[in-house]
Amino acid sequence: RYAFNELVSFIAGWAICLDYLILVALCAFASTDYLGVFWDGFNTGVSEFLIAAAIVAYVALTAIRGPSPRRFERAAVLVLADLAVQALVLVLGLALLFEPDVLTEPAAIAGAPSLEHIVFAFPLVVVAFSGIDASSGLAGQVAIGRRGLRRLIGVRLVAAVVPYVGIALVASSVLPPTGDRWLEAPVIGIVDATGYDWLQYLVALSAVVILVSAAQ
């Protein structure tokens, strides 16, 4: 508003609200796909809608109540636990499933994406990274020194590199041959290819918890 005018600030403000709305909707909807590991009915039909709607309602209620330091501490613990699960998936994926040709000839393994798929993926990536950047909005509520800031940047770097680079490489080696089977829960597809069935439930539980936390 200070840099331009009221109209520009009005448009930017509503764009940010819409971004948050899309992020909440994506997290709530994706949660049902991972709940489907426990029962197929969770990710189809009326059950899927009701679960996603309940998550959105829960997020709205917690937003009305307002933030608290304890909630931020719980969120930090959940993020670290989820990062540990992702690291386990990454290690197993690189050891058992990774195809080096993905680095040199990705189209030979993962196939060449169509323009339609690229256009579909782009807004998802933008929303995901917008959600990461949104954590800067907590700066005014968190007291942190230089040493803590360095640790925070280090954790955020690892948290971004593990899923966006490492798991993506493993997924590119595994998921294309499976077709659309794991399209809505790709990390479960990776775990399924390792042969460790118990890990599917751990990943599903971690995914649901972290997705609900992300929606908040």
C-alpha positions in Angstrom: 0.0 0.0 0.0 2.8 2.4 0.8 4.8 1.5 -2.3 1.9 1.7 -4.8 -1.8 2.4 -3.8 -4.9 0.9 -2.2 -5.9 -1.0 -5.3 -2.6 -2.9 -5.6 -2.6 -3.7 -1.9 -6.2 -4.9 -2.1 -5.4 -7.3 -5.0 -2.2 -8.5 -3.3 -4.0 -9.1 0.0 -6.8 -11.2 -1.6 -4.2 -13.1 -3.7 -2.4 -14.0 -0.4 -5.7 -15.1 1.2 -6.5 -17.2 -1.9 -3.1 -18.8 -1.7 -3.7 -19.8 1.9 -7.1 -21.1 1.0 -5.7 -23.3 -1.8 -2.9 -24.5 0.5 -5.5 -25.6 3.2 -7.7 -27.3 0.6 -4.7 -29.2 -0.9 -3.5 -30.4 2.5 -6.9 -31.5 3.6 -7.6 -33.3 0.4 -4.2 -35.0 0.3 -4.7 -36.2 3.8 -7.5 -38.4 2.7 -5.3 -40.1 0.1 -2.8 -41.2 2.7 -5.6 -42.2 5.1 -6.6 -44.6 2.4 -3.7 -46.8 3.4 -5.6 -47.8 6.5 -9.0 -48.2 4.7 -9.9 -47.7 1.1 -13.1 -45.9 1.9 -11.3 -43.0 3.4 -10.1 -41.6 0.1 -13.3 -42.1 -2.0 -16.8 -40.8 -2.1 -18.6 -39.2 0.8 -16.0 -40.3 3.4 -13.3 -38.4 1.5 -15.4 -35.2 1.4 -16.4 -35.4 5.1 -12.8 -36.0 6.3 -11.5 -33.1 4.2 -14.3 -30.9 5.4 -13.6 -31.8 9.0 -9.9 -31.0 8.6 -10.8 -27.6 7.1 -13.2 -26.9 10.0 -10.6 -27.9 12.6 -8.1 -25.6 10.9 -10.6 -22.8 11.0 -11.3 -23.3 14.7 -7.6 -23.4 15.6 -7.1 -20.1 13.6 -10.0 -18.5 15.5 -8.5 -19.5 18.9 -5.2 -18.0 17.8 -1.6 -19.2 17.9 0.3 -20.2 21.1 3.9 -21.0 21.8 3.0 -24.6 22.8 1.4 -25.1 19.4 4.5 -23.9 17.6 6.6 -26.2 19.7 4.4 -29.2 18.9 4.6 -28.3 15.2 8.4 -28.2 15.4 8.5 -31.7 16.9 6.1 -33.0 14.2 8.2 -31.5 11.4 11.4 -33.1 12.8 9.7 -36.4 13.2 8.3 -36.2 9.6 11.8 -35.2 8.4 13.2 -38.4 10.0 10.6 -40.5 8.2 11.4 -38.9 4.9 15.1 -39.4 5.5 14.4 -43.1 6.1 12.4 -43.4 2.9 15.2 -41.5 1.0 17.9 -43.9 2.3 15.9 -47.0 1.4 14.9 -45.5 -1.9 18.5 -44.6 -2.9 19.8 -48.0 -1.8 17.1 -50.2 -3.3 15.3 -48.3 -6.1 17.3 -45.4 -7.5 18.2 -45.6 -11.2 21.3 -43.5 -12.0 19.9 -43.0 -15.6 17.4 -40.6 -14.1 20.3 -38.0 -13.8 21.6 -38.5 -17.3 18.6 -39.6 -19.3 15.5 -38.8 -17.3 13.1 -39.2 -20.2 14.3 -42.8 -20.6 13.2 -43.7 -17.1 10.5 -41.2 -16.1 9.2 -40.3 -19.5 8.9 -36.9 -21.0 6.2 -34.8 -19.3 3.5 -33.3 -21.5 2.7 -29.6 -21.5 -0.6 -30.4 -19.7 1.2 -32.1 -16.9 3.7 -29.3 -16.6 0.9 -26.7 -16.4 -0.9 -28.8 -13.8 2.3 -29.2 -11.7 3.3 -25.6 -11.7 0.6 -24.1 -9.5 1.1 -27.0 -7.0 4.8 -26.2 -6.8 4.0 -22.5 -6.3 1.5 -23.2 -3.5 4.0 -25.5 -1.8 6.8 -23.0 -1.8 4.5 -20.2 -0.8 3.6 -22.3 2.2 7.3 -22.6 3.1 7.8 -18.9 2.6 4.8 -18.1 4.8 6.7 -19.2 7.9 8.4 -15.8 7.6 5.1 -14.4 8.9 6.0 -15.8 12.3 9.1 -13.7 12.6 7.4 -11.1 14.8 6.3 -13.7 17.3 9.6 -15.6 17.7 12.6 -14.3 19.5 15.7 -15.8 17.9 19.4 -14.8 17.9 22.0 -15.2 15.2 23.0 -18.7 16.3 19.3 -19.8 16.4 18.8 -18.2 13.0 21.7 -20.2 11.5 20.3 -23.4 12.9 16.8 -22.5 11.5 18.3 -21.9 8.1 20.2 -25.2 8.2 17.1 -27.2 9.2 15.0 -25.5 6.5 17.6 -26.2 3.9 17.7 -29.9 4.8 13.9 -30.0 5.1 13.7 -28.6 1.5 16.4 -30.7 -0.1 15.3 -34.1 1.2 11.8 -34.1 -0.2 12.2 -31.8 -3.2 15.4 -33.3 -4.6 16.2 -36.7 -3.0 12.7 -38.2 -2.9 11.9 -36.7 -6.3 14.9 -38.6 -7.7 13.7 -41.9 -6.2 10.1 -41.2 -7.3 11.3 -40.6 -10.8 12.9 -44.1 -10.8 9.9 -45.9 -9.4 6.6 -44.3 -10.1 6.4 -44.0 -13.9 6.2 -47.8 -14.4 3.4 -48.1 -11.9 1.1 -45.9 -14.0 -1.6 -43.9 -12.1 -1.8 -46.4 -9.2 0.1 -44.1 -6.8 -0.7 -40.8 -8.4 -2.5 -39.4 -5.3 -0.1 -40.8 -2.7 3.3 -41.0 -4.4 5.4 -41.5 -1.3 3.3 -44.6 -0.5 4.2 -45.8 -4.0 7.9 -45.5 -3.2 7.5 -47.4 0.0 5.5 -50.1 -1.7 8.3 -50.6 -4.1 10.8 -51.3 -1.3 8.7 -54.2 -0.1 8.5 -53.0 3.5 4.7 -53.0 4.1 4.9 -51.8 7.7 6.6 -48.6 6.5 3.5 -47.7 4.5 1.5 -47.2 7.7 4.3 -45.2 9.3 4.5 -42.9 6.2 0.8 -42.6 6.0 0.4 -41.6 9.6 3.3 -39.1 9.4 1.8 -37.7 6.1 -1.6 -37.1 7.6 -0.2 -35.5 10.7 2.1 -33.2 8.8 -0.5 -32.3 6.2 -3.0 -31.2 8.9 -0.2 -29.2 10.6 0.7 -27.6 7.3 -3.0 -26.7 6.8 -2.8 -24.8 10.1 
